[in-house]
Amino acid sequence: MTEYIFKHGIVPKIPLPPSEKPHIIVVIPCFNEPDLLRSLQSLYDCTPPRCAVEVLVVVNHPQGASSAVCRQNGQSLHDGRLWAQYHSRPRLSWHFLDVPDVPVKDAGVGFARKTGMDEAIFRFNLLDAEDGVMAGFDADSICDANYLTELERVFDPPEVNGASIYFEHPVSGDDFPPAIYEGIVLYELHLRYLNQAMRYSGFPYAFHTVGSSFAVRASAYVKQGGMNKRKAGEDFHFLHKIIPLGHYKEINTTRVMPSPRISDRVPFGTGAGISRWMQDGHPALFTYPPESFECLKAFFELMHGFYASSTEKIRNLCEKLPISMLDYLNRSEYLNRIANIQHNSASQASFEKHFWAWFGGLQVIKYLNHSCNGYFEKQPANKAAAEWMTRITGQSISCSAKELLFLFRDWERGGLSKI
């Protein structure tokens, strides 16, 4: 951690060291957030774990932010600090980082998460706590009462590097217009279908990568170079550096509830997806068709025989793949890639590790997009999820989108690796 701190030039923003050795630090980006206290209260209401916990709120805005945003951020800092004075208890502390006027080229949720997580690394390092755990949370999310105790339990084995935490968006209520709840049902259904279909294909790194619902060991964080500054998708790219380390878990025994609200803070993700849903008035939210995952599955099944095969044999095997998959592989110069991986692998296990380093999460998403560019058509999320489930179970699935989402939730919370 010391090397990471020096390499990245981390200067702490919190003047006081931890009063005792923290084991969990929850990092919350906060930009133009009116409901911050609701999220803090949710963490305060958690059952206290045995270990010390700190919560770091990174209140940030870019250079040139509107006066309304600056006022809201100032209000968040004032209200948060005042609230914290009356909600302190042993082994739970609150810190508010004021990060205004971030250069536009850096400003965004990735920068805010990185700022908070790097600060957490500095604090862990002060007390030589490289086994510490950082949890990603959001300023518009709440959690179940056992959130902190389950983090403590799952990360008790020192070999655990990270975890995705079970989440559920609210899908009914009076806080939002009915159309938002309708949209979030389809968006979450898309996420769960995508996750399970990727697992079905044989992709070993298929986990949810939601910024409000993950945790990572400090030692794994610094080993993989820390969080990125991406303005969106920072969670996906970061966690796909952590997951390949192995010993990555799913925590399905607690729950985070992110907001389904509209957002213009990022170009994609939940808030942006719901915003487009409302603006376009589409009756459907589209996702990748089941056929795309069948093509991935066919390729991944062949992969296990590549290590001991000649280039010519690999070519002959892959020539039989569906045209969308073969075209993507040819564009990726797959034969040269595989030959290079063979050259640098001393065993089957080594080959597969290097193969997945090449054909990781980003390559999977690139292929899925490629497959819908002239080969297959994207489908409404409820139609694709129902069709895929029918293929897997052999039973005809006929139900509403919300009922289908609840079925996926039940499967995933049951801890099943695949359906």
C-alpha positions as CSV (number, residue, x, y, z in Angstrom):
1,M,0.0,0.0,0.0
2,T,2.9,2.4,0.7
3,E,4.2,1.8,-2.8
4,Y,0.8,2.5,-4.3
5,I,0.4,5.7,-2.2
6,F,3.8,7.1,-3.4
7,K,3.2,6.0,-7.0
8,H,-0.1,7.8,-7.2
9,G,0.9,10.8,-5.2
10,I,-2.0,10.4,-2.7
11,V,-2.3,13.3,-0.4
12,P,-4.8,12.6,2.4
13,K,-7.9,14.9,2.7
14,I,-8.9,13.7,6.2
15,P,-6.6,15.4,8.8
16,L,-7.1,13.0,11.7
17,P,-5.9,9.3,11.6
18,P,-8.4,6.5,12.5
19,S,-9.0,6.3,16.2
20,E,-8.7,2.5,15.9
21,K,-7.9,0.0,13.2
22,P,-10.8,0.0,10.6
23,H,-11.7,-3.1,8.8
24,I,-14.5,-1.8,6.6
25,I,-14.5,1.6,4.9
26,V,-17.6,2.4,2.9
27,V,-17.0,4.9,0.0
28,I,-19.9,7.1,-1.3
29,P,-19.5,9.4,-4.3
30,C,-21.9,12.4,-3.8
31,F,-22.7,14.8,-6.7
32,N,-25.9,16.9,-6.6
33,E,-27.6,14.4,-4.2
34,P,-30.7,15.5,-2.3
35,D,-31.2,12.2,-0.4
36,L,-27.7,11.7,1.1
37,L,-29.0,11.6,4.7
38,R,-31.3,8.7,3.8
39,S,-28.4,6.6,2.7
40,L,-26.3,7.5,5.7
41,Q,-29.2,6.7,8.0
42,S,-29.5,3.3,6.3
43,L,-25.9,2.5,7.1
44,Y,-26.3,3.9,10.7
45,D,-29.3,1.5,11.2
46,C,-27.2,-1.5,10.3
47,T,-26.4,-4.1,12.9
48,P,-23.0,-3.1,14.2
49,P,-20.2,-5.6,13.2
50,R,-17.4,-6.5,15.5
51,C,-14.9,-4.5,13.5
52,A,-14.5,-0.7,13.3
53,V,-16.2,0.9,10.3
54,E,-15.6,4.3,8.6
55,V,-17.9,5.9,6.0
56,L,-16.2,8.3,3.5
57,V,-18.5,10.6,1.5
58,V,-16.8,12.3,-1.5
59,V,-18.8,15.5,-2.3
60,N,-17.6,16.6,-5.7
61,H,-18.4,18.7,-8.7
62,P,-16.6,19.7,-11.9
63,Q,-15.2,23.1,-12.8
64,G,-18.0,25.2,-14.2
65,A,-20.8,23.4,-12.4
66,S,-24.1,25.3,-12.1
67,S,-24.9,27.3,-9.1
68,A,-27.7,24.9,-8.3
69,V,-25.3,22.0,-8.2
70,C,-22.8,23.9,-6.0
71,R,-25.6,24.9,-3.6
72,Q,-26.8,21.3,-3.3
73,N,-23.3,20.0,-2.7
74,G,-22.8,22.7,-0.1
75,Q,-26.0,21.7,1.5
76,S,-25.0,18.0,1.5
77,L,-21.7,18.9,3.3
78,H,-23.5,21.0,5.9
79,D,-26.3,18.5,6.5
80,G,-24.0,15.5,6.5
81,R,-21.6,17.0,9.0
82,L,-24.4,18.1,11.3
83,W,-26.1,14.8,11.0
84,A,-22.9,13.0,11.9
85,Q,-22.5,14.9,15.1
86,Y,-25.6,13.2,16.4
87,H,-25.0,9.8,14.9
88,S,-21.6,8.9,16.1
89,R,-21.0,5.8,18.1
90,P,-18.0,3.7,19.1
91,R,-16.4,1.9,16.1
92,L,-18.4,3.9,13.5
93,S,-17.1,7.2,12.1
94,W,-18.2,9.5,9.3
95,H,-15.9,11.7,7.1
96,F,-16.9,14.2,4.4
97,L,-14.4,15.0,1.7
98,D,-15.1,18.4,-0.1
99,V,-13.7,18.0,-3.6
100,P,-14.9,21.0,-5.7
101,D,-13.9,22.3,-9.1
102,V,-12.5,19.0,-10.4
103,P,-11.0,19.4,-13.9
104,V,-13.6,18.6,-16.5
105,K,-11.4,16.0,-18.1
106,D,-11.4,14.0,-14.9
107,A,-14.7,14.9,-13.2
108,G,-17.2,12.0,-12.9
109,V,-18.1,9.1,-10.8
110,G,-14.9,7.2,-11.5
111,F,-12.8,10.1,-10.2
112,A,-15.0,10.4,-7.1
113,R,-14.8,6.6,-6.3
114,K,-11.1,6.7,-6.9
115,T,-10.7,9.7,-4.6
116,G,-12.5,8.0,-1.8
117,M,-11.0,4.6,-2.3
118,D,-7.4,6.0,-2.5
119,E,-8.2,7.9,0.8
120,A,-9.3,4.6,2.3
121,I,-6.0,3.0,1.2
122,F,-4.1,5.8,2.9
123,R,-6.0,5.3,6.1
124,F,-5.6,1.5,6.0
125,N,-1.9,2.0,5.5
126,L,-1.6,4.2,8.6
127,L,-2.5,1.2,10.8
128,D,-1.0,-1.5,8.5
129,A,-4.4,-2.9,7.6
130,E,-3.8,-4.3,4.2
131,D,-6.6,-6.8,4.9
132,G,-9.1,-4.0,5.1
133,V,-12.2,-4.0,3.0
134,M,-13.6,-1.1,0.9
135,A,-17.3,-1.2,-0.1
136,G,-18.7,0.8,-3.0
137,F,-22.0,2.4,-2.1
138,D,-24.1,5.3,-3.6
139,A,-25.6,8.4,-2.1
140,D,-29.1,7.4,-3.4
141,S,-28.9,3.8,-2.1
142,I,-30.0,2.1,1.0
143,C,-29.3,-1.4,2.4
144,D,-30.5,-4.2,4.7
145,A,-29.7,-4.1,8.4
146,N,-27.2,-7.0,8.0
147,Y,-25.2,-5.3,5.3
148,L,-22.1,-4.5,7.4
149,T,-22.1,-7.8,9.3
150,E,-22.3,-9.8,6.1
151,L,-19.4,-7.8,4.6
152,E,-17.4,-8.7,7.8
153,R,-18.4,-12.4,7.6
154,V,-17.7,-12.9,3.9
155,F,-14.3,-11.2,4.0
156,D,-13.2,-12.9,7.2
157,P,-11.2,-15.5,5.2
158,P,-8.1,-13.6,4.2
159,E,-8.0,-15.0,0.7
160,V,-11.2,-13.3,-0.4
161,N,-10.3,-10.6,-2.9
162,G,-13.7,-9.1,-3.7
163,A,-17.4,-9.6,-3.9
164,S,-20.5,-8.5,-5.8
165,I,-23.4,-7.7,-3.4
166,Y,-27.0,-8.7,-4.2
167,F,-29.1,-5.7,-5.2
168,E,-32.8,-4.9,-5.9
169,H,-34.2,-1.8,-7.4
170,P,-37.5,-0.7,-6.0
171,V,-40.2,-1.7,-8.5
172,S,-43.3,-0.2,-6.9
173,G,-44.2,2.7,-4.6
174,D,-45.1,6.3,-4.5
175,D,-41.7,7.9,-4.8
176,F,-41.6,7.9,-8.6
177,P,-44.0,7.9,-11.5
178,P,-45.3,4.5,-12.6
179,A,-43.3,4.7,-15.8
180,I,-40.0,4.8,-13.9
181,Y,-40.9,1.6,-12.0
182,E,-41.9,0.0,-15.3
183,G,-38.6,1.0,-16.8
184,I,-36.5,-0.2,-13.9
185,V,-38.2,-3.6,-14.0
186,L,-37.0,-4.1,-17.6
187,Y,-33.5,-2.6,-16.9
188,E,-32.9,-4.9,-13.9
189,L,-34.3,-7.8,-15.9
190,H,-31.7,-7.0,-18.6
191,L,-28.9,-7.0,-16.0
192,R,-29.9,-10.3,-14.5
193,Y,-30.5,-12.0,-17.8
194,L,-27.2,-10.8,-19.1
195,N,-25.4,-12.1,-16.0
196,Q,-27.0,-15.5,-16.2
197,A,-26.7,-15.9,-19.9
198,M,-23.0,-15.1,-19.7
199,R,-22.6,-17.8,-17.1
200,Y,-24.5,-20.2,-19.3
201,S,-22.0,-19.5,-22.1
202,G,-19.2,-20.7,-20.0
203,F,-17.7,-17.3,-19.2
204,P,-16.0,-17.7,-15.8
205,Y,-16.0,-14.0,-14.8
206,A,-19.8,-13.4,-15.0
207,F,-20.7,-11.3,-12.0
208,H,-22.8,-8.2,-11.5
209,T,-20.7,-5.0,-11.6
210,V,-22.9,-2.4,-10.0
211,G,-21.1,0.6,-8.4
212,S,-23.4,0.7,-5.4
213,S,-23.0,-3.0,-4.7
214,F,-19.5,-4.3,-4.5
215,A,-16.6,-4.7,-2.1
216,V,-12.8,-5.2,-2.5
217,R,-9.9,-6.1,-0.3
218,A,-7.3,-3.3,0.0
219,S,-4.5,-5.6,-1.0
220,A,-6.3,-6.6,-4.2
221,Y,-7.1,-3.0,-5.0
222,V,-3.5,-1.8,-4.9
223,K,-2.3,-5.0,-6.7
224,Q,-4.5,-4.2,-9.7
225,G,-3.7,-0.5,-9.9
226,G,-6.8,0.9,-8.1
227,M,-10.0,2.5,-9.4
228,N,-10.1,4.2,-12.8
229,K,-11.4,7.7,-13.6
230,R,-14.0,6.7,-16.1
231,K,-17.1,8.9,-16.2
232,A,-19.2,5.8,-16.6
233,G,-18.7,2.1,-16.5
234,E,-15.9,2.6,-13.9
235,D,-17.4,-0.3,-11.9
236,F,-17.3,-2.7,-14.8
237,H,-13.8,-2.0,-15.8
238,F,-12.5,-2.0,-12.2
239,L,-14.1,-5.2,-11.2
240,H,-13.0,-7.0,-14.3
241,K,-9.5,-6.4,-13.0
242,I,-10.3,-7.8,-9.6
243,I,-12.4,-10.8,-10.6
244,P,-9.6,-12.6,-12.5
245,L,-7.5,-12.7,-9.3
246,G,-9.8,-15.4,-8.1
247,H,-11.5,-15.8,-4.7
248,Y,-14.2,-13.5,-5.8
249,K,-17.6,-14.0,-4.1
250,E,-21.3,-13.2,-4.4
251,I,-22.9,-11.9,-1.3
252,N,-26.5,-12.9,-1.6
253,T,-27.3,-12.9,2.1
254,T,-27.9,-9.1,2.3
255,R,-29.2,-6.5,-0.1
256,V,-28.5,-3.0,-1.5
257,M,-31.4,-1.1,-2.9
258,P,-30.2,1.5,-5.5
259,S,-32.5,4.2,-6.7
260,P,-34.3,3.9,-10.0
261,R,-34.4,7.6,-10.6
262,I,-33.5,9.5,-13.8
263,S,-30.0,10.8,-14.0
264,D,-28.0,12.9,-16.4
265,R,-24.7,12.4,-14.4
266,V,-23.4,9.6,-16.6
267,P,-23.8,8.6,-20.3
268,F,-25.0,5.1,-19.5
269,G,-25.9,2.9,-16.6
270,T,-29.1,2.7,-14.5
271,G,-30.0,6.4,-14.3
272,A,-29.1,7.1,-17.9
273,G,-31.0,4.1,-19.1
274,I,-34.2,5.1,-17.2
275,S,-33.7,8.7,-18.5
276,R,-33.7,7.5,-22.1
277,W,-36.7,5.2,-21.3
278,M,-38.7,8.2,-20.2
279,Q,-37.6,10.5,-23.0
280,D,-38.2,8.1,-25.8
281,G,-41.4,6.6,-24.5
282,H,-40.3,3.1,-25.8
283,P,-42.6,0.3,-24.7
284,A,-39.5,-2.0,-24.5
285,L,-35.9,-1.9,-23.3
286,F,-33.7,-3.9,-25.7
287,T,-31.0,-6.4,-24.9
288,Y,-28.9,-9.1,-26.6
289,P,-30.8,-12.2,-28.0
290,P,-30.2,-15.7,-26.7
291,E,-28.6,-16.7,-30.0
292,S,-25.6,-14.4,-29.2
293,F,-24.9,-16.4,-26.1
294,E,-25.2,-19.7,-27.8
295,C,-22.5,-18.6,-30.2
296,L,-20.2,-17.6,-27.3
297,K,-20.9,-21.0,-25.7
298,A,-19.8,-22.8,-28.8
299,F,-16.5,-20.9,-28.9
300,F,-15.8,-21.3,-25.2
301,E,-16.4,-25.1,-25.4
302,L,-13.8,-25.3,-28.2
303,M,-11.3,-23.3,-26.2
304,H,-10.5,-26.2,-23.8
305,G,-8.9,-28.1,-26.7
306,F,-6.8,-25.2,-28.0
307,Y,-3.7,-25.6,-25.8
308,A,-2.4,-28.8,-27.4
309,S,-3.7,-28.1,-30.9
310,S,-1.9,-26.8,-33.9
311,T,-2.9,-23.5,-35.5
312,E,-4.4,-25.4,-38.4
313,K,-6.5,-27.6,-36.2
314,I,-7.8,-24.5,-34.3
315,R,-8.6,-22.9,-37.6
316,N,-10.6,-25.9,-38.7
317,L,-12.5,-26.1,-35.4
318,C,-13.4,-22.5,-35.5
319,E,-14.5,-22.5,-39.1
320,K,-17.5,-24.5,-37.9
321,L,-18.6,-21.7,-35.5
322,P,-21.6,-19.5,-36.3
323,I,-20.7,-16.8,-38.8
324,S,-21.2,-14.0,-36.2
325,M,-18.6,-15.5,-33.9
326,L,-16.2,-16.5,-36.6
327,D,-16.3,-13.0,-38.2
328,Y,-15.6,-11.4,-34.8
329,L,-12.7,-13.8,-34.2
330,N,-11.2,-13.1,-37.6
331,R,-11.4,-9.3,-36.9
332,S,-9.6,-10.0,-33.6
333,E,-6.8,-11.9,-35.3
334,Y,-7.6,-14.8,-33.0
335,L,-5.2,-17.3,-34.5
336,N,-2.2,-15.0,-33.7
337,R,-3.6,-14.3,-30.3
338,I,-4.1,-18.0,-29.4
339,A,-0.6,-18.9,-30.8
340,N,0.9,-16.2,-28.6
341,I,-1.0,-17.5,-25.6
342,Q,0.2,-21.1,-26.3
343,H,3.8,-19.8,-26.5
344,N,3.5,-18.2,-23.1
345,S,1.7,-21.1,-21.3
346,A,3.4,-24.0,-19.6
347,S,0.2,-25.9,-18.9
348,Q,-3.5,-26.2,-19.7
349,A,-4.3,-24.2,-16.5
350,S,-1.8,-21.5,-17.5
351,F,-3.2,-21.4,-21.1
352,E,-6.8,-20.9,-19.8
353,K,-5.7,-18.1,-17.4
354,H,-4.0,-16.3,-20.3
355,F,-7.0,-17.0,-22.6
356,W,-9.4,-15.4,-20.2
357,A,-7.1,-12.4,-19.7
358,W,-7.5,-11.8,-23.5
359,F,-11.2,-12.8,-23.9
360,G,-12.4,-11.0,-20.7
361,G,-15.5,-9.1,-19.9
362,L,-14.8,-6.3,-22.4
363,Q,-14.3,-8.7,-25.3
364,V,-17.5,-10.5,-24.4
365,I,-19.5,-7.2,-24.5
366,K,-17.7,-6.2,-27.8
367,Y,-18.7,-9.5,-29.3
368,L,-22.3,-9.2,-28.1
369,N,-22.5,-5.8,-29.8
370,H,-20.9,-7.2,-32.9
371,S,-23.4,-10.0,-33.1
372,C,-26.3,-7.5,-33.2
373,N,-24.7,-5.6,-36.1
374,G,-26.0,-7.5,-39.1
375,Y,-26.4,-11.0,-37.7
376,F,-29.0,-10.9,-34.9
377,E,-31.4,-8.3,-33.7
378,K,-31.7,-7.0,-30.2
379,Q,-34.9,-8.0,-28.4
380,P,-37.0,-6.5,-25.7
381,A,-35.5,-7.5,-22.4
382,N,-38.6,-9.4,-21.2
383,K,-38.9,-11.3,-24.5
384,A,-35.2,-12.3,-24.5
385,A,-35.2,-13.3,-20.9
386,A,-38.3,-15.4,-21.2
387,E,-37.1,-17.1,-24.4
388,W,-33.7,-17.9,-22.8
389,M,-35.4,-19.3,-19.7
390,T,-37.6,-21.5,-21.8
391,R,-34.5,-22.8,-23.6
392,I,-32.8,-23.6,-20.3
393,T,-35.6,-25.1,-18.3
394,G,-37.5,-26.7,-21.2
395,Q,-40.7,-25.1,-19.8
396,S,-42.7,-22.5,-21.5
397,I,-42.4,-19.2,-19.6
398,S,-45.4,-16.9,-19.8
399,C,-45.6,-14.1,-17.2
400,S,-45.3,-10.4,-16.8
401,A,-41.9,-8.7,-16.9
402,K,-42.1,-8.0,-13.1
403,E,-42.9,-11.7,-12.4
404,L,-40.0,-12.7,-14.6
405,L,-37.7,-10.4,-12.8
406,F,-38.8,-11.9,-9.4
407,L,-38.0,-15.3,-10.8
408,F,-34.5,-14.2,-11.8
409,R,-34.0,-12.6,-8.4
410,D,-35.0,-15.9,-6.6
411,W,-32.5,-17.8,-8.7
412,E,-29.7,-15.4,-8.2
413,R,-30.3,-15.0,-4.5
414,G,-30.3,-18.8,-4.2
415,G,-26.6,-18.5,-5.0
416,L,-26.9,-20.6,-8.2
417,S,-23.9,-20.3,-10.5
418,K,-26.0,-20.9,-13.5
419,I,-29.6,-21.7,-14.2
